[in-house]
Amino acid sequence: MIPIVFAILAILTLVSAVAAMSFRNLVHCALALAVTFAGLAAIYLQLGAPFIGWAQVLVYIGAVAILIVFAILLTRSAEAPKEPVVSPGWQTGVAVGALVFGVLTLAILSSEVAQRPPSAKPEPTVRAIGNQLMTRYVLPFEAIGLLLTAATIGAVIIAMSEVIKRQANTSKSLDDRPSEEASKS
């Protein structure tokens, strides 16, 4: 991979990931998450892993990110959140994250797996992966499809119940107001 291209993709992915965590508007967070997924897919494609790269595009950008956007749009309330963007203990979180990063980096660099010479590059093709998915792994593949379908149906049901509750509260508040005729008499 060309180092400049990798650096651009890495910066794009990291900036969009930080943006996904720090934006106040949930729709903007979800869109930044979709850009993060796109950056990861581009890195996979640049590394010569087309199946994983396009699966990232189809599954994460095409399904998960869009599902998150729809869930946010269907279930959010009209008022903006009043809480601050950064929690009071953010310094502790940054310190713990840096400590975990340091420990994991040290463990990876000192492991004997990192010292081994690289093995021969396997040559899996999309056809071979597809054959395995449709023969040996067909049951887990179908189970994941059912799980995603159930999650989508659940999100729609939750969104519809929120809309029904909101409509009931609106009509109840309209019924509780005194009518103009009663106030005139």
N, C-alpha and C positions, 0 to 999 in steps of 0.2 A: 504494500500500500504506500502511496506517495505520502511522505510525512506532512506536507502542507494540507492535503485533503483530509487526512486523519485529524490534524489539529483543528481545522475549521469545523469538522463534524463533531469532534469532542467538545469544543467550546459551545457550539450550538446546542448540543444535548445537555450539557451542564447548565447553561444559562436558562434554558427552557425548564429544566427540572427545578431550579431554584425559583423561577417565576411561578411554577405550578404550586410551590409551597408558600409563596409570599403574597400573591395577589389576594385582594379582599373579595372581589367578585368571583363567585363560583364558576360562572361560565368561562371567564378568562382563565381560571385555573385549569379547567378541563381542556380548553384549547391549547394551553401551554403544555399540558400532559400529552396531547396528541402530537405536538411538535417534538417532544422528547421521544416518543415512540418512533416517529419518522426518522429522527437522528440515529436511533439505535438500528433501525432497519437499513439505513444508508451505510452504517459501519459494517453490518453483516454482509451487505452486498459488496462493499469494497474489499472485505476479507475473503471473498470467493465462496460464500455460503449462500447461494441464491434461494434455496428452499427456506432456510430460517429467515432470511431477509424478507421474502415475499409473504411468509406466514406471519411475520411481525406486522407487515402492512395490512394483511387481510384480517387477522384476528384482533390485534390490539388497536390499530387505527380504525379499521373498518367496522369493528363490532364493539369492543370495550369502550373506546373513547366516545363513540357516538351514543352508546347506551348511557354513559355517564352524563353526557350533555342532555339527552332526553329526560333522564331521571331528574336532573337539576331543574330543567325548565318545567317539568310537570309537577314537581313537589315543592318548589321554593315559595316562600311567602313574599309579599310585595315590599315589606320593610327591610332596610339594610341592617346588618348585624351591628350591635353597639359595642361589642368587645374589641379590645385593641388587637392589632395585627400580631404583635409579638407578646408572648406570655412573659410574666415576671421572671421566671427562672430560665430564660433563654441562654444565659451564660453557662449554666450547668449542662444544658443539652449540647451546646457546642463543645464544651470540654469533654464530655463523655463520648461524643462522636469522634473527636480528634484522638482520644485515647484508644478507642476501639479500632480506628483506622490504623494507628501506629502499631498496635499489637498484631493485627491481621497482616500488615505489611511485613513486620519482622518475622512472623510465623511462616509466611509464604516464601520470603527470601532465604530463610535458614532451613527450609525443608529439603529433603533429598530429592523430591520430585522436581524441584526447580533446578537441581544440579544435573539431572540426566540429560543426555542429548535427545533432541526431538525425534519421535518415531516417524516412520514413513507415513506420508499423508494418505488417509483413506480416500477412496473415490466413490462416495455415495452419490447416486444420481436421484433426481426427483422421481423417476420411474421406480427405482428400487424402494424409495421411501413410501411412495404411493402404494406399491404392492404390499409392503409390510403393514401399512395402515388398513388396507382393505382385506387382508387375510388374517395375519396373526393378531393384530391389535384392533380388530373391528369392534369388539365389545366396548373397550374403553373409549374408542372414538365416538361411538353412538351414545354412550353414557354422558360424555362431555357435551354433545349436541343437545341431549335432553335437559341437562343441567342449565345450559345457557338459555334454552327455551323457557324453562321454569322460572329462571331469574327475570327474564323479560316480562313474563306474565305477572309475576309478583310485583315488579316495579309499576306496571300499569294499574294493577289492583290498588296498590298503595296510593298512587297518584289520584285515582278516581275517588277513593274514600276521602282524601283530603279535599277534593273539589266539592264533593257532596256535603261534607261538614261545613265548608266555607259558605256554600249556598244556603244551608240550613241556618247558620248563624246570621247571615244577611237578611233572610226572610223573617227570622224571629225578631231581629232588631227593628225591621220595618213594621211588624205587627204590634210591637210594644209601644210605638209612638202614638200619642193621642191624635185622633183624627181632627181635621179642621172643624167639622160640624160640632163635635163635642166641646171644643174650646170656645166656639162662638156662643153657646148657650149658657 
